[in-house]
């Protein structure tokens, strides 16, 4: 959400596809999931196309396909569906090509919705909290990505890893950062996202940090991350 908003501020046309039933990316850009007419549930269910569900946000250049709590039921519904792992890919392939980048926000679990997202994506960005347990879950995620590359989506690549919630006062954060850089090499972003109060507050106001407090350390960090992202994808600085 924050990376997409920073990129939109640099002139990119951005779309967030929120596939998480918790709808944090939806509410975080100011959309009330309780009052949206249609959501990703309708896309997975087959009643709507992605183009019909896209909602504009208050940030120029940033749109969102909202999620809703109904999406929690789609895991069960997809089980019996033909090509169940490719439902999102099929929906995205039919979408109008009006965006520079499409970010798919995934649930925090490796269920069928996340498999759909990884099957549809060209690249995956892995955010890693600067905490011990984040490293424990990383190995399972990498195994899942490898399995999807082998069986479902051979073009999928790990675009990079981003260290988040970084507290430079702790040795743990430094240790996690070093391990991530040793494992991912050049794919680890140089920019780290700090743990700050303003970053934690912004979602409760329905705003990305870029509009909530553009002078904060968090906003500066996300703009630096966006610049790195653009350079990796051949965009002008």
N, C-alpha and C positions, 0 to 999 in steps of 0.2 A: 504493500500500500504506500509506504513512505518513499520507496524507490520509484514507483510509478509516478507519484506526484512530483518528485524532483525532476524526473525525465520530462514530464508534461510542462514543467516550468522552463525547460530548455528547448521547447518547441516540438517535442515528439508527440504524436497522437497515440495515446495509450488506452488500452482496455484491460481491466481486471475482470477475470472470470472467477467468481467466488464459488468454489465447490465444497466449502466447509459448512456443515449445518449450523455451526455456532455463529456464522455470519459476521465475524469480526471485521473482515475487509469491507463488507457492505455497510455496517454501521460506522466504521471508521472513516468513511468518506461522506458521511452525512445522510445516508439513506436508511429510513426506518423499515426494517425487514417486516414489521407487523402490518404495514399498510401497502406494500408493493403488490401490484395486481398479478404479476407473474414473476417467476424466479427460475433458477437453474433446475428446480424440480420439474417444471413444465417442459424444459428442454430434454431432460433425461426421459421423461414420461412420453415424449413424442408429440405433445400438444402444441408446442411453439418452437419456432426457430430461434437461434441466438439473436439474430437481427431484431426480432420482435420483442425481445426481453431486455435489450440494452437500455440502461438508464444513464442520463447525463448527471454529472456531479457539479458542485459549485466551483470546481477547479477547471479552468479552461484547458482543453486537450485531454481530459481524463474522464472516461466513462466506465461503467461497471455493469456486469451481468450479476444481479443480486442473488444471494442465497436466501434460504428460509429454513425454518425448523422442519418443514415437510421433507427436506432433502435427507433427513435421517432415515427415512423409510426406503430410500431408493436402493440402498445396498441389497435389501431382500428382494426387491422387485427385479433388479438386474440379474440375479442368479439364474433365472430361467430364460433370459433373453439371448437370442442368437447374436454372436459377435459382441458379447457383453462387455469385453474389455475395450471395444472401439467405439462405443456410443458417443463419447465426447469428441473423438477424432472426426467422426462422421459429421457431427453438428458443426464443428469448426471449419471443416472443409467446405461446407455449404454457406458459410458466412461471407458477406461482402468484405472485400479487402480494403477497408478504410483506415486501418491502423498501422502504425510503424512497428509496434510491439504488443503482443498479447501476453499478459501474465496470468497464470492459473494459480490461484491460491488454494492449497490442498488442506484437507483435514490432518490433524496431528497423529494419524494412524495409517498403517499400510493396508487399508481395506480396498474394496473394489472401486471406490470413487478415486482414490489416489492412483490406483493402477490405470484407470481411465485417463487421468491427467498425464501420467508419465508416458502412456501409449500415444497420446495426442501431441506431446511436446517435442520440440527440436532440441531443447536444452533444459537442464535443471540447475537451478541455483540453490545451494544448500546453506541455509542460515544455521550457524552453530553458536549456541549460547556459551559464553566463557565459563562453563561449569562442568564438573566432573561427569555428571550423568548424561550430559549431551554427547560426550564422546562414546559412552556405552551404547547409545542408540544409533550412532553413526555407522558402525560396522554392519548392522542389520539393514539399514537403509541402502548402503552400498551394494550389499548382496542382492537386494530387491531390484535395484537399478540394473545390475548386471544381468539378472534373470530376464528383465523386460527387454534389454538390449538383444539378448539371445533369442527370445521367443516371440516378441511382439513388436518391437520398435528398434530396428538396427541403427537408425539414424540418430537415436538419442545420445546426447553427449553431456558430460558434466561441465557446465559452463564455468562454474566457480564455487568457492565456499566463502561465506561472509561471516566474520566473527561479530556477534552481537552481545549486548548487555555486558560490555567490557568495562571492568573496574580496574583501572591502572594501579590502584593502591594495594591490590592483592597479588600474592605470588601465584595463586591458582589461575588467575586470568592470564598471567604471563606464560605459565606452563601449558595451558590449553592452547594458547595462541601459537606457541612454538611447535606443539605436536601437530596442529592443523597445517602449519606451513611446511613442516617436514613431510607430511603425507601428501598434500596437494601440490606442493611446489608452486609453479607460476600460476596455477589455477586459483590459489588463495588470493583474495583481494587484499591489496595493501591497506585500504581503508578499513578501519574497525568502527563499529557503532557503539558509542559509550552507553553505559547505564546512567540515565538522567531522569530527574523528576518530570521535566517538561515532556519528554518522550512518553512517559507513563501516563501523564495527564491528557495528552492530546486526544486519544480515542474516546474518552468520556465526553468530549465536546464535539464529537463527530467530525474531526478534522485531522488530516495528516499533519505532521510536524511542520511541513513546508509553509502551510498557511496559518497554523496555530501560533507558531513562534519562529519566524524565519531567521532570527538572529541567534537562536539557541545553539548550543554545541551539537545537539542531535540533528538539527536542520543542516548545519554546516557539514556534518559528517555524511548525511545522505546525499547532499549535492556533490561531495567529493566522490562518493560511491557511484553516483549517476555519471559523472565525468569518466570514471574508469570504465564503466559499463559501455558507454558510448564509444570510447576508444577501442575497446575490444571488438566492437561491431562495425568499425570503420566509419563511424560518424565523426563529423568535424568537432573539434574541441570547443 
